[in-house]
Amino acid sequence: MRTRRRVLKDLGVSAGTLALTPLVALGATARVVVVGGGFAGASCARQLRSVAPGLDITLVEPKKTYTACPFSNLVVAGQRRLSQQEFDYSGVASAGVRVVHRSAVDVDPVARQVRLDDDSLLTYDRLVMAPGIELRWGALEGYDEAAAERMPHAWQAGAQTQLLRRQLEAMPDGGLAVIAAPESPYRCPPGPYERASLVAAYLKREKPRSKLLLLDAKDNFSKKPLFLQAWQSLYGDLIEWQGASNGAALTAVDAAGMTLQTDFDEFTPDVANVIPPQQAGSIARRAGLTDASGWCPIRPLTFESRLVENIHVIGDAAIANAMPKSAFAANAQAGLCAVQVARLLAGEAPMDTTLLNTCYSLVGPDYGISVAGVYRPTENAWQSVSGAGGTSALDAGSDVRSKEAGYAVHWFDTITAQVFG
Amino acid sequence: MKQALVIALLLPGGASLGADSTDEVAAGKGALLASTCSGCHREEASGPDGIPSLSGQSVSEIARKLAAYRSGELQGTLMNRLARGYSEGEIKLLAEALGTAAGAEPAEQ
């Protein structure tokens, strides 16, 4: 007989109107609630809709406008408007997802209900949590929400991004800007270094007598040799990086006095961008999904919580081991989680697969670099496939750097169109 | 992800499918593997500076390229690093999921 696969392939052009006979078994009443409308949650809700149109899918996200973090470093550096980072949920809604602009405040895993901030309840058969990160206020002495108004983190895009931009604009030529990077794990491992690169490009152009100091709580970071090489060739000694072994980890900050303390030193910069330690978004903790690390342990193949049944955790909040906390990884996990949730609801076993990640960083005009990884799930962890992945070549020519800069832009446009378009 | 293959993702992996279940399960697995590719590769044509679109490429063309990236015979910016992470079997599944079905009109590249 003609295989069903061929039939399905042939039908591909008109997917929206397909008679989805294989899915009848799912039952039209199975309810999936997705909490969090970022690259993980919005993508998962949408992909659930496309793999299992019979499901009742609700996305819970308080904000009506999502402000994307990838490329927000370009806003900090004055090369992009914040509005270019903003996306609404009309695309998600018109894909057939019910979007509820409320905050999830509590989860009852026994009754399988999510309580929203208007006290309404959403009942689920499976819950997907994609709460992203929360900044650990006070984990760094002196760094609380009030301090962030003087010393922006700009690690959740929006008003903080613009605040840091304004401070850099107001900084005098010859001033000192500090970026303080946290220990791992945190959202977007290469992010602080991309930011340093783009801010340096701005300073070199507009305020060339200035200095950018990167105070790092660790010794190694994503794409380090590539960044160091690029900084040297593009910005000379404008950027100085100091790692944990140099005693550069912040021990305390004093926002009123604009001072940053390390073990051996005290700095009083004109601009202080403090990227603090992070943990899973607070709803994950309230739902009992976090362990002592503040992040959510999951069963690799399904992203189902190890701590609470029928709840899956994807994106930055999840402990995905070798997979970094990136938008690409969040979107990839979302696709996998959508399939596994649909399969589990249909009484099918999870499907084995391989995931990948790609992160581009822009380090200067027409100069991009990348890191990639391929990952396999074991019983306990997502592990890198040995021999695969890695960074752009250190000795690559300007043609490759230029190409990767273009690919970075293309990637952003593609993933945002896929998730929010 | 190709919409049609999405459907195969949910097909039962066992008894209810009868004789061609293996083929269908493979299609589902291929679609799932290929779903991460769409993080970068668009379905529609991309400009000269964009990440190449995969649409219009045949199954055998995609299989050949992935194998060549994997062996290093073909040099890309990033694809060598990714292709090395997939087995020959996975490359076959990826190509079948991403490639234009045999017999379909190949698009002009």
Interface residues (C-beta under 8 A of the other chain):
Chain A: M1 T3 R4 R5 R6 L8 K9 D10 L11 G12 A15 G16 L18 L20 P22 L23 A25 L26 Q47 S50 V51 A52 F328 N331 A332 G335 L336 V339 A342 R343 A346 E348 A349 M351 D352 T353 T354 L355 L356 T358 S370 A372 G373 V374 Y375 V385 G387 A388 G389 G390 S392 V400 K403 E404 G406 Y407 H410 W411 T414 I415 A417 Q418
Chain B: M1 K2 Q3 A4 L5 V6 I7 A8 L9 L10 L11 P12 G13 A19 D20 D23 E24 A27 G28 K29 L32 L33 S35 T36 S38 G39 C40 H41 R42 S46 D49 G50 I51 T77 L78 R81 L82 A83 R84 G85 Y86 E90 A101
